Amino acid sequence: MGKFIKGMELCEQFFFDCAKPLLDQYFPDLTYSAGLVGYGSDILGFDDETSTDHTSGCHSK
């Protein structure tokens, strides 16, 4: 198994690596905001290796 990355950090990396470049390229004048929405320890920043078995990272049920 790979190195554990907290849900907020993983989502932030995805946003800056994938989503933001596309938004900047195709919609350069667009004003937007981004956030992590959901419930659980990952949203509060308390996720750990044990909590990855339920709604950890950028997905939800």
mmCIF file as Biopython writes it, N, C-alpha, C and O atoms, coordinates in Angstrom:
data_model
#
loop_
_atom_site.group_PDB
_atom_site.id
_atom_site.type_symbol
_atom_site.label_atom_id
_atom_site.label_alt_id
_atom_site.label_comp_id
_atom_site.label_asym_id
_atom_site.label_entity_id
_atom_site.label_seq_id
_atom_site.pdbx_PDB_ins_code
_atom_site.Cartn_x
_atom_site.Cartn_y
_atom_site.Cartn_z
_atom_site.occupancy
_atom_site.B_iso_or_equiv
_atom_site.auth_seq_id
_atom_site.auth_asym_id
_atom_site.pdbx_PDB_model_num
ATOM 1   N N  . MET A ? 1  ? 0.843   -1.180 0.000   1.0 0.0 1  A 1 
ATOM 2   C CA . MET A ? 1  ? 0.000   0.000  0.000   1.0 0.0 1  A 1 
ATOM 3   C C  . MET A ? 1  ? 0.884   1.237  0.000   1.0 0.0 1  A 1 
ATOM 4   O O  . MET A ? 1  ? 1.953   1.243  0.609   1.0 0.0 1  A 1 
ATOM 5   N N  . GLY A ? 2  ? 0.439   2.278  -0.680  1.0 0.0 2  A 1 
ATOM 6   C CA . GLY A ? 2  ? 1.195   3.527  -0.781  1.0 0.0 2  A 1 
ATOM 7   C C  . GLY A ? 2  ? 1.144   4.345  0.499   1.0 0.0 2  A 1 
ATOM 8   O O  . GLY A ? 2  ? 0.496   3.966  1.475   1.0 0.0 2  A 1 
ATOM 9   N N  . LYS A ? 3  ? 1.834   5.463  0.474   1.0 0.0 3  A 1 
ATOM 10  C CA . LYS A ? 3  ? 1.881   6.388  1.609   1.0 0.0 3  A 1 
ATOM 11  C C  . LYS A ? 3  ? 0.496   6.988  1.845   1.0 0.0 3  A 1 
ATOM 12  O O  . LYS A ? 3  ? -0.196  7.362  0.898   1.0 0.0 3  A 1 
ATOM 13  N N  . PHE A ? 4  ? 0.099   7.078  3.111   1.0 0.0 4  A 1 
ATOM 14  C CA . PHE A ? 4  ? -1.188  7.659  3.473   1.0 0.0 4  A 1 
ATOM 15  C C  . PHE A ? 4  ? -1.161  9.171  3.223   1.0 0.0 4  A 1 
ATOM 16  O O  . PHE A ? 4  ? -0.209  9.856  3.596   1.0 0.0 4  A 1 
ATOM 17  N N  . ILE A ? 5  ? -2.218  9.675  2.587   1.0 0.0 5  A 1 
ATOM 18  C CA . ILE A ? 5  ? -2.394  11.111 2.364   1.0 0.0 5  A 1 
ATOM 19  C C  . ILE A ? 5  ? -3.764  11.475 2.898   1.0 0.0 5  A 1 
ATOM 20  O O  . ILE A ? 5  ? -4.762  10.854 2.534   1.0 0.0 5  A 1 
ATOM 21  N N  . LYS A ? 6  ? -3.818  12.483 3.764   1.0 0.0 6  A 1 
ATOM 22  C CA . LYS A ? 6  ? -5.103  12.920 4.325   1.0 0.0 6  A 1 
ATOM 23  C C  . LYS A ? 6  ? -6.047  13.365 3.213   1.0 0.0 6  A 1 
ATOM 24  O O  . LYS A ? 6  ? -5.612  13.854 2.171   1.0 0.0 6  A 1 
ATOM 25  N N  . GLY A ? 7  ? -7.348  13.190 3.451   1.0 0.0 7  A 1 
ATOM 26  C CA . GLY A ? 7  ? -8.362  13.491 2.442   1.0 0.0 7  A 1 
ATOM 27  C C  . GLY A ? 7  ? -8.301  14.919 1.924   1.0 0.0 7  A 1 
ATOM 28  O O  . GLY A ? 7  ? -8.387  15.143 0.716   1.0 0.0 7  A 1 
ATOM 29  N N  . MET A ? 8  ? -8.153  15.887 2.822   1.0 0.0 8  A 1 
ATOM 30  C CA . MET A ? 8  ? -8.102  17.292 2.382   1.0 0.0 8  A 1 
ATOM 31  C C  . MET A ? 8  ? -6.877  17.551 1.511   1.0 0.0 8  A 1 
ATOM 32  O O  . MET A ? 8  ? -6.959  18.264 0.511   1.0 0.0 8  A 1 
ATOM 33  N N  . GLU A ? 9  ? -5.749  16.972 1.891   1.0 0.0 9  A 1 
ATOM 34  C CA . GLU A ? 9  ? -4.526  17.156 1.099   1.0 0.0 9  A 1 
ATOM 35  C C  . GLU A ? 9  ? -4.665  16.494 -0.263  1.0 0.0 9  A 1 
ATOM 36  O O  . GLU A ? 9  ? -4.242  17.058 -1.273  1.0 0.0 9  A 1 
ATOM 37  N N  . LEU A ? 10 ? -5.251  15.306 -0.302  1.0 0.0 10 A 1 
ATOM 38  C CA . LEU A ? 10 ? -5.457  14.604 -1.564  1.0 0.0 10 A 1 
ATOM 39  C C  . LEU A ? 10 ? -6.366  15.399 -2.497  1.0 0.0 10 A 1 
ATOM 40  O O  . LEU A ? 10 ? -6.082  15.527 -3.688  1.0 0.0 10 A 1 
ATOM 41  N N  . CYS A ? 11 ? -7.456  15.932 -1.951  1.0 0.0 11 A 1 
ATOM 42  C CA . CYS A ? 11 ? -8.378  16.732 -2.762  1.0 0.0 11 A 1 
ATOM 43  C C  . CYS A ? 11 ? -7.736  18.032 -3.232  1.0 0.0 11 A 1 
ATOM 44  O O  . CYS A ? 11 ? -7.960  18.473 -4.359  1.0 0.0 11 A 1 
ATOM 45  N N  . GLU A ? 12 ? -6.935  18.642 -2.358  1.0 0.0 12 A 1 
ATOM 46  C CA . GLU A ? 12 ? -6.240  19.873 -2.741  1.0 0.0 12 A 1 
ATOM 47  C C  . GLU A ? 12 ? -5.248  19.596 -3.873  1.0 0.0 12 A 1 
ATOM 48  O O  . GLU A ? 12 ? -5.153  20.372 -4.823  1.0 0.0 12 A 1 
ATOM 49  N N  . GLN A ? 13 ? -4.516  18.496 -3.768  1.0 0.0 13 A 1 
ATOM 50  C CA . GLN A ? 13 ? -3.588  18.131 -4.842  1.0 0.0 13 A 1 
ATOM 51  C C  . GLN A ? 13 ? -4.331  17.905 -6.148  1.0 0.0 13 A 1 
ATOM 52  O O  . GLN A ? 13 ? -3.890  18.366 -7.201  1.0 0.0 13 A 1 
ATOM 53  N N  . PHE A ? 14 ? -5.463  17.195 -6.091  1.0 0.0 14 A 1 
ATOM 54  C CA . PHE A ? 14 ? -6.260  16.954 -7.292  1.0 0.0 14 A 1 
ATOM 55  C C  . PHE A ? 14 ? -6.729  18.270 -7.904  1.0 0.0 14 A 1 
ATOM 56  O O  . PHE A ? 14 ? -6.655  18.458 -9.119  1.0 0.0 14 A 1 
ATOM 57  N N  . PHE A ? 15 ? -7.212  19.178 -7.060  1.0 0.0 15 A 1 
ATOM 58  C CA . PHE A ? 15 ? -7.699  20.459 -7.569  1.0 0.0 15 A 1 
ATOM 59  C C  . PHE A ? 15 ? -6.591  21.215 -8.295  1.0 0.0 15 A 1 
ATOM 60  O O  . PHE A ? 15 ? -6.780  21.656 -9.429  1.0 0.0 15 A 1 
ATOM 61  N N  . PHE A ? 16 ? -5.433  21.368 -7.646  1.0 0.0 16 A 1 
ATOM 62  C CA . PHE A ? 16 ? -4.363  22.158 -8.251  1.0 0.0 16 A 1 
ATOM 63  C C  . PHE A ? 16 ? -3.677  21.448 -9.418  1.0 0.0 16 A 1 
ATOM 64  O O  . PHE A ? 16 ? -3.176  22.104 -10.331 1.0 0.0 16 A 1 
ATOM 65  N N  . ASP A ? 17 ? -3.649  20.116 -9.396  1.0 0.0 17 A 1 
ATOM 66  C CA . ASP A ? 17 ? -3.002  19.372 -10.485 1.0 0.0 17 A 1 
ATOM 67  C C  . ASP A ? 17 ? -3.920  19.144 -11.679 1.0 0.0 17 A 1 
ATOM 68  O O  . ASP A ? 17 ? -3.448  19.108 -12.816 1.0 0.0 17 A 1 
ATOM 69  N N  . CYS A ? 18 ? -5.220  18.991 -11.444 1.0 0.0 18 A 1 
ATOM 70  C CA . CYS A ? 18 ? -6.134  18.597 -12.520 1.0 0.0 18 A 1 
ATOM 71  C C  . CYS A ? 18 ? -7.217  19.632 -12.827 1.0 0.0 18 A 1 
ATOM 72  O O  . CYS A ? 18 ? -7.343  20.079 -13.967 1.0 0.0 18 A 1 
ATOM 73  N N  . ALA A ? 19 ? -7.990  20.010 -11.823 1.0 0.0 19 A 1 
ATOM 74  C CA . ALA A ? 19 ? -9.150  20.871 -12.071 1.0 0.0 19 A 1 
ATOM 75  C C  . ALA A ? 19 ? -8.765  22.306 -12.399 1.0 0.0 19 A 1 
ATOM 76  O O  . ALA A ? 19 ? -9.246  22.862 -13.387 1.0 0.0 19 A 1 
ATOM 77  N N  . LYS A ? 20 ? -7.916  22.909 -11.596 1.0 0.0 20 A 1 
ATOM 78  C CA . LYS A ? 20 ? -7.553  24.319 -11.803 1.0 0.0 20 A 1 
ATOM 79  C C  . LYS A ? 20 ? -6.906  24.580 -13.165 1.0 0.0 20 A 1 
ATOM 80  O O  . LYS A ? 20 ? -7.270  25.554 -13.823 1.0 0.0 20 A 1 
ATOM 81  N N  . PRO A ? 21 ? -5.963  23.749 -13.609 1.0 0.0 21 A 1 
ATOM 82  C CA . PRO A ? 21 ? -5.401  24.008 -14.948 1.0 0.0 21 A 1 
ATOM 83  C C  . PRO A ? 21 ? -6.453  23.980 -16.060 1.0 0.0 21 A 1 
ATOM 84  O O  . PRO A ? 21 ? -6.379  24.768 -17.003 1.0 0.0 21 A 1 
ATOM 85  N N  . LEU A ? 22 ? -7.424  23.081 -15.953 1.0 0.0 22 A 1 
ATOM 86  C CA . LEU A ? 22 ? -8.487  23.033 -16.964 1.0 0.0 22 A 1 
ATOM 87  C C  . LEU A ? 22 ? -9.387  24.261 -16.888 1.0 0.0 22 A 1 
ATOM 88  O O  . LEU A ? 22 ? -9.738  24.847 -17.912 1.0 0.0 22 A 1 
ATOM 89  N N  . LEU A ? 23 ? -9.754  24.642 -15.677 1.0 0.0 23 A 1 
ATOM 90  C CA . LEU A ? 23 ? -10.575 25.848 -15.525 1.0 0.0 23 A 1 
ATOM 91  C C  . LEU A ? 23 ? -9.842  27.082 -16.040 1.0 0.0 23 A 1 
ATOM 92  O O  . LEU A ? 23 ? -10.431 27.917 -16.726 1.0 0.0 23 A 1 
ATOM 93  N N  . ASP A ? 24 ? -8.567  27.195 -15.714 1.0 0.0 24 A 1 
ATOM 94  C CA . ASP A ? 24 ? -7.776  28.349 -16.170 1.0 0.0 24 A 1 
ATOM 95  C C  . ASP A ? 24 ? -7.625  28.367 -17.691 1.0 0.0 24 A 1 
ATOM 96  O O  . ASP A ? 24 ? -7.638  29.433 -18.307 1.0 0.0 24 A 1 
ATOM 97  N N  . GLN A ? 25 ? -7.483  27.181 -18.295 1.0 0.0 25 A 1 
ATOM 98  C CA . GLN A ? 25 ? -7.294  27.108 -19.747 1.0 0.0 25 A 1 
ATOM 99  C C  . GLN A ? 25 ? -8.584  27.419 -20.504 1.0 0.0 25 A 1 
ATOM 100 O O  . GLN A ? 25 ? -8.581  28.220 -21.439 1.0 0.0 25 A 1 
ATOM 101 N N  . TYR A ? 26 ? -9.684  26.784 -20.099 1.0 0.0 26 A 1 
ATOM 102 C CA . TYR A ? 26 ? -10.916 26.896 -20.862 1.0 0.0 26 A 1 
ATOM 103 C C  . TYR A ? 26 ? -11.851 28.020 -20.392 1.0 0.0 26 A 1 
ATOM 104 O O  . TYR A ? 26 ? -12.713 28.470 -21.147 1.0 0.0 26 A 1 
ATOM 105 N N  . PHE A ? 27 ? -11.678 28.463 -19.156 1.0 0.0 27 A 1 
ATOM 106 C CA . PHE A ? 27 ? -12.531 29.519 -18.604 1.0 0.0 27 A 1 
ATOM 107 C C  . PHE A ? 27 ? -11.682 30.537 -17.846 1.0 0.0 27 A 1 
ATOM 108 O O  . PHE A ? 27 ? -11.838 30.693 -16.635 1.0 0.0 27 A 1 
ATOM 109 N N  . PRO A ? 28 ? -10.780 31.234 -18.552 1.0 0.0 28 A 1 
ATOM 110 C CA . PRO A ? 28 ? -9.815  32.096 -17.864 1.0 0.0 28 A 1 
ATOM 111 C C  . PRO A ? 28 ? -10.428 33.246 -17.065 1.0 0.0 28 A 1 
ATOM 112 O O  . PRO A ? 28 ? -9.806  33.730 -16.119 1.0 0.0 28 A 1 
ATOM 113 N N  . ASP A ? 29 ? -11.618 33.688 -17.419 1.0 0.0 29 A 1 
ATOM 114 C CA . ASP A ? 29 ? -12.251 34.809 -16.717 1.0 0.0 29 A 1 
ATOM 115 C C  . ASP A ? 29 ? -13.289 34.358 -15.687 1.0 0.0 29 A 1 
ATOM 116 O O  . ASP A ? 29 ? -13.966 35.189 -15.082 1.0 0.0 29 A 1 
ATOM 117 N N  . LEU A ? 30 ? -13.413 33.060 -15.491 1.0 0.0 30 A 1 
ATOM 118 C CA . LEU A ? 30 ? -14.411 32.522 -14.570 1.0 0.0 30 A 1 
ATOM 119 C C  . LEU A ? 30 ? -14.005 32.769 -13.123 1.0 0.0 30 A 1 
ATOM 120 O O  . LEU A ? 30 ? -12.872 32.493 -12.727 1.0 0.0 30 A 1 
ATOM 121 N N  . THR A ? 31 ? -14.938 33.287 -12.345 1.0 0.0 31 A 1 
ATOM 122 C CA . THR A ? 31 ? -14.746 33.418 -10.909 1.0 0.0 31 A 1 
ATOM 123 C C  . THR A ? 31 ? -15.420 32.218 -10.251 1.0 0.0 31 A 1 
ATOM 124 O O  . THR A ? 31 ? -16.598 31.962 -10.501 1.0 0.0 31 A 1 
ATOM 125 N N  . TYR A ? 32 ? -14.704 31.488 -9.427  1.0 0.0 32 A 1 
ATOM 126 C CA . TYR A ? 32 ? -15.253 30.287 -8.807  1.0 0.0 32 A 1 
ATOM 127 C C  . TYR A ? 32 ? -14.629 30.082 -7.430  1.0 0.0 32 A 1 
ATOM 128 O O  . TYR A ? 32 ? -13.649 30.729 -7.061  1.0 0.0 32 A 1 
ATOM 129 N N  . SER A ? 33 ? -15.217 29.182 -6.706  1.0 0.0 33 A 1 
ATOM 130 C CA . SER A ? 33 ? -14.648 28.751 -5.431  1.0 0.0 33 A 1 
ATOM 131 C C  . SER A ? 33 ? -14.698 27.229 -5.404  1.0 0.0 33 A 1 
ATOM 132 O O  . SER A ? 33 ? -15.461 26.611 -6.147  1.0 0.0 33 A 1 
ATOM 133 N N  . ALA A ? 34 ? -13.896 26.643 -4.561  1.0 0.0 34 A 1 
ATOM 134 C CA . ALA A ? 34 ? -13.857 25.190 -4.451  1.0 0.0 34 A 1 
ATOM 135 C C  . ALA A ? 34 ? -13.826 24.820 -2.980  1.0 0.0 34 A 1 
ATOM 136 O O  . ALA A ? 34 ? -13.259 25.541 -2.158  1.0 0.0 34 A 1 
ATOM 137 N N  . GLY A ? 35 ? -14.432 23.706 -2.659  1.0 0.0 35 A 1 
ATOM 138 C CA . GLY A ? 35 ? -14.450 23.256 -1.275  1.0 0.0 35 A 1 
ATOM 139 C C  . GLY A ? 35 ? -14.639 21.760 -1.194  1.0 0.0 35 A 1 
ATOM 140 O O  . GLY A ? 35 ? -15.059 21.119 -2.158  1.0 0.0 35 A 1 
ATOM 141 N N  . LEU A ? 36 ? -14.327 21.214 -0.045  1.0 0.0 36 A 1 
ATOM 142 C CA . LEU A ? 36 ? -14.512 19.799 0.224   1.0 0.0 36 A 1 
ATOM 143 C C  . LEU A ? 36 ? -15.816 19.653 0.995   1.0 0.0 36 A 1 
ATOM 144 O O  . LEU A ? 36 ? -15.951 20.177 2.100   1.0 0.0 36 A 1 
ATOM 145 N N  . VAL A ? 37 ? -16.776 18.940 0.412   1.0 0.0 37 A 1 
ATOM 146 C CA . VAL A ? 37 ? -18.106 18.817 1.002   1.0 0.0 37 A 1 
ATOM 147 C C  . VAL A ? 37 ? -18.355 17.361 1.376   1.0 0.0 37 A 1 
ATOM 148 O O  . VAL A ? 37 ? -18.005 16.448 0.627   1.0 0.0 37 A 1 
ATOM 149 N N  . GLY A ? 38 ? -18.944 17.159 2.505   1.0 0.0 38 A 1 
ATOM 150 C CA . GLY A ? 38 ? -19.281 15.803 2.924   1.0 0.0 38 A 1 
ATOM 151 C C  . GLY A ? 38 ? -19.374 15.718 4.422   1.0 0.0 38 A 1 
ATOM 152 O O  . GLY A ? 38 ? -19.691 16.698 5.095   1.0 0.0 38 A 1 
ATOM 153 N N  . TYR A ? 39 ? -19.096 14.543 4.941   1.0 0.0 39 A 1 
ATOM 154 C CA . TYR A ? 39 ? -19.153 14.325 6.371   1.0 0.0 39 A 1 
ATOM 155 C C  . TYR A ? 39 ? -18.010 13.408 6.781   1.0 0.0 39 A 1 
ATOM 156 O O  . TYR A ? 39 ? -17.440 12.716 5.937   1.0 0.0 39 A 1 
ATOM 157 N N  . GLY A ? 40 ? -17.681 13.396 8.022   1.0 0.0 40 A 1 
ATOM 158 C CA . GLY A ? 40 ? -16.688 12.460 8.521   1.0 0.0 40 A 1 
ATOM 159 C C  . GLY A ? 40 ? -15.361 13.099 8.856   1.0 0.0 40 A 1 
ATOM 160 O O  . GLY A ? 40 ? -15.172 14.309 8.728   1.0 0.0 40 A 1 
ATOM 161 N N  . SER A ? 41 ? -14.450 12.253 9.287   1.0 0.0 41 A 1 
ATOM 162 C CA . SER A ? 41 ? -13.158 12.719 9.777   1.0 0.0 41 A 1 
ATOM 163 C C  . SER A ? 41 ? -12.327 13.393 8.700   1.0 0.0 41 A 1 
ATOM 164 O O  . SER A ? 41 ? -11.550 14.298 9.006   1.0 0.0 41 A 1 
ATOM 165 N N  . ASP A ? 42 ? -12.470 12.976 7.443   1.0 0.0 42 A 1 
ATOM 166 C CA . ASP A ? 42 ? -11.687 13.595 6.376   1.0 0.0 42 A 1 
ATOM 167 C C  . ASP A ? 42 ? -12.074 15.051 6.171   1.0 0.0 42 A 1 
ATOM 168 O O  . ASP A ? 42 ? -11.209 15.874 5.870   1.0 0.0 42 A 1 
ATOM 169 N N  . ILE A ? 43 ? -13.337 15.388 6.325   1.0 0.0 43 A 1 
ATOM 170 C CA . ILE A ? 43 ? -13.790 16.767 6.167   1.0 0.0 43 A 1 
ATOM 171 C C  . ILE A ? 43 ? -13.265 17.643 7.298   1.0 0.0 43 A 1 
ATOM 172 O O  . ILE A ? 43 ? -12.928 18.808 7.086   1.0 0.0 43 A 1 
ATOM 173 N N  . LEU A ? 44 ? -13.197 17.081 8.490   1.0 0.0 44 A 1 
ATOM 174 C CA . LEU A ? 44 ? -12.713 17.826 9.652   1.0 0.0 44 A 1 
ATOM 175 C C  . LEU A ? 44 ? -11.197 17.824 9.763   1.0 0.0 44 A 1 
ATOM 176 O O  . LEU A ? 44 ? -10.632 18.529 10.600  1.0 0.0 44 A 1 
ATOM 177 N N  . GLY A ? 45 ? -10.536 17.035 8.922   1.0 0.0 45 A 1 
ATOM 178 C CA . GLY A ? 45 ? -9.081  16.963 8.960   1.0 0.0 45 A 1 
ATOM 179 C C  . GLY A ? 45 ? -8.547  15.985 9.982   1.0 0.0 45 A 1 
ATOM 180 O O  . GLY A ? 45 ? -7.362  16.021 10.311  1.0 0.0 45 A 1 
ATOM 181 N N  . PHE A ? 46 ? -9.409  15.100 10.496  1.0 0.0 46 A 1 
ATOM 182 C CA . PHE A ? 46 ? -8.994  14.140 11.514  1.0 0.0 46 A 1 
ATOM 183 C C  . PHE A ? 46 ? -8.807  12.734 10.965  1.0 0.0 46 A 1 
ATOM 184 O O  . PHE A ? 46 ? -8.664  11.793 11.746  1.0 0.0 46 A 1 
ATOM 185 N N  . ASP A ? 47 ? -8.801  12.560 9.643   1.0 0.0 47 A 1 
ATOM 186 C CA . ASP A ? 47 ? -8.650  11.222 9.100   1.0 0.0 47 A 1 
ATOM 187 C C  . ASP A ? 47 ? -7.234  10.690 9.324   1.0 0.0 47 A 1 
ATOM 188 O O  . ASP A ? 47 ? -6.268  11.445 9.439   1.0 0.0 47 A 1 
ATOM 189 N N  . ASP A ? 48 ? -7.155  9.375  9.379   1.0 0.0 48 A 1 
ATOM 190 C CA . ASP A ? 48 ? -5.864  8.707  9.558   1.0 0.0 48 A 1 
ATOM 191 C C  . ASP A ? 48 ? -5.900  7.380  8.801   1.0 0.0 48 A 1 
ATOM 192 O O  . ASP A ? 48 ? -6.876  7.086  8.111   1.0 0.0 48 A 1 
ATOM 193 N N  . GLU A ? 49 ? -4.849  6.585  8.925   1.0 0.0 49 A 1 
ATOM 194 C CA . GLU A ? 49 ? -4.763  5.326  8.192   1.0 0.0 49 A 1 
ATOM 195 C C  . GLU A ? 49 ? -5.943  4.410  8.487   1.0 0.0 49 A 1 
ATOM 196 O O  . GLU A ? 49 ? -6.369  3.657  7.611   1.0 0.0 49 A 1 
ATOM 197 N N  . THR A ? 50 ? -6.475  4.459  9.694   1.0 0.0 50 A 1 
ATOM 198 C CA . THR A ? 50 ? -7.596  3.604  10.089  1.0 0.0 50 A 1 
ATOM 199 C C  . THR A ? 50 ? -8.894  4.056  9.442   1.0 0.0 50 A 1 
ATOM 200 O O  . THR A ? 50 ? -9.725  3.218  9.091   1.0 0.0 50 A 1 
ATOM 201 N N  . SER A ? 51 ? -9.089  5.338  9.279   1.0 0.0 51 A 1 
ATOM 202 C CA . SER A ? 51 ? -10.367 5.851  8.772   1.0 0.0 51 A 1 
ATOM 203 C C  . SER A ? 51 ? -10.497 5.773  7.258   1.0 0.0 51 A 1 
ATOM 204 O O  . SER A ? 51 ? -11.515 6.211  6.721   1.0 0.0 51 A 1 
ATOM 205 N N  . THR A ? 52 ? -9.524  5.242  6.558   1.0 0.0 52 A 1 
ATOM 206 C CA . THR A ? 52 ? -9.612  5.184  5.093   1.0 0.0 52 A 1 
ATOM 207 C C  . THR A ? 52 ? -10.630 4.172  4.597   1.0 0.0 52 A 1 
ATOM 208 O O  . THR A ? 52 ? -10.892 4.099  3.396   1.0 0.0 52 A 1 
ATOM 209 N N  . ASP A ? 53 ? -11.204 3.392  5.499   1.0 0.0 53 A 1 
ATOM 210 C CA . ASP A ? 53 ? -12.186 2.398  5.070   1.0 0.0 53 A 1 
ATOM 211 C C  . ASP A ? 53 ? -13.587 2.978  4.915   1.0 0.0 53 A 1 
ATOM 212 O O  . ASP A ? 53 ? -14.505 2.254  4.530   1.0 0.0 53 A 1 
ATOM 213 N N  . HIS A ? 54 ? -13.777 4.278  5.208   1.0 0.0 54 A 1 
ATOM 214 C CA . HIS A ? 54 ? -15.101 4.868  5.052   1.0 0.0 54 A 1 
ATOM 215 C C  . HIS A ? 54 ? -15.003 6.347  4.693   1.0 0.0 54 A 1 
ATOM 216 O O  . HIS A ? 54 ? -14.472 7.153  5.457   1.0 0.0 54 A 1 
ATOM 217 N N  . THR A ? 55 ? -15.514 6.679  3.541   1.0 0.0 55 A 1 
ATOM 218 C CA . THR A ? 55 ? -15.593 8.043  2.994   1.0 0.0 55 A 1 
ATOM 219 C C  . THR A ? 55 ? -14.337 8.868  3.210   1.0 0.0 55 A 1 
ATOM 220 O O  . THR A ? 55 ? -14.435 10.033 3.594   1.0 0.0 55 A 1 
ATOM 221 N N  . SER A ? 56 ? -13.196 8.317  2.982   1.0 0.0 56 A 1 
ATOM 222 C CA . SER A ? 56 ? -11.944 9.072  3.090   1.0 0.0 56 A 1 
ATOM 223 C C  . SER A ? 56 ? -11.574 9.614  1.719   1.0 0.0 56 A 1 
ATOM 224 O O  . SER A ? 56 ? -11.828 8.960  0.708   1.0 0.0 56 A 1 
ATOM 225 N N  . GLY A ? 57 ? -10.987 10.777 1.672   1.0 0.0 57 A 1 
ATOM 226 C CA . GLY A ? 57 ? -10.546 11.362 0.410   1.0 0.0 57 A 1 
ATOM 227 C C  . GLY A ? 57 ? -11.663 12.114 -0.283  1.0 0.0 57 A 1 
ATOM 228 O O  . GLY A ? 57 ? -12.539 12.683 0.368   1.0 0.0 57 A 1 
ATOM 229 N N  . CYS A ? 58 ? -11.628 12.114 -1.607  1.0 0.0 58 A 1 
ATOM 230 C CA . CYS A ? 58 ? -12.531 12.949 -2.393  1.0 0.0 58 A 1 
ATOM 231 C C  . CYS A ? 58 ? -13.807 12.237 -2.831  1.0 0.0 58 A 1 
ATOM 232 O O  . CYS A ? 58 ? -14.471 12.696 -3.761  1.0 0.0 58 A 1 
ATOM 233 N N  . HIS A ? 59 ? -14.157 11.160 -2.203  1.0 0.0 59 A 1 
ATOM 234 C CA . HIS A ? 59 ? -15.382 10.475 -2.612  1.0 0.0 59 A 1 
ATOM 235 C C  . HIS A ? 59 ? -16.326 10.358 -1.430  1.0 0.0 59 A 1 
ATOM 236 O O  . HIS A ? 59 ? -15.921 10.477 -0.274  1.0 0.0 59 A 1 
ATOM 237 N N  . SER A ? 60 ? -17.566 10.128 -1.738  1.0 0.0 60 A 1 
ATOM 238 C CA . SER A ? 60 ? -18.565 9.893  -0.691  1.0 0.0 60 A 1 
ATOM 239 C C  . SER A ? 60 ? -19.504 8.805  -1.149  1.0 0.0 60 A 1 
ATOM 240 O O  . SER A ? 60 ? -19.532 8.452  -2.328  1.0 0.0 60 A 1 
ATOM 241 N N  . LYS A ? 61 ? -20.269 8.273  -0.222  1.0 0.0 61 A 1 
ATOM 242 C CA . LYS A ? 61 ? -21.202 7.177  -0.548  1.0 0.0 61 A 1 
ATOM 243 C C  . LYS A ? 61 ? -22.492 7.729  -1.086  1.0 0.0 61 A 1 
ATOM 244 O O  . LYS A ? 61 ? -23.400 6.966  -1.416  1.0 0.0 61 A 1 
#
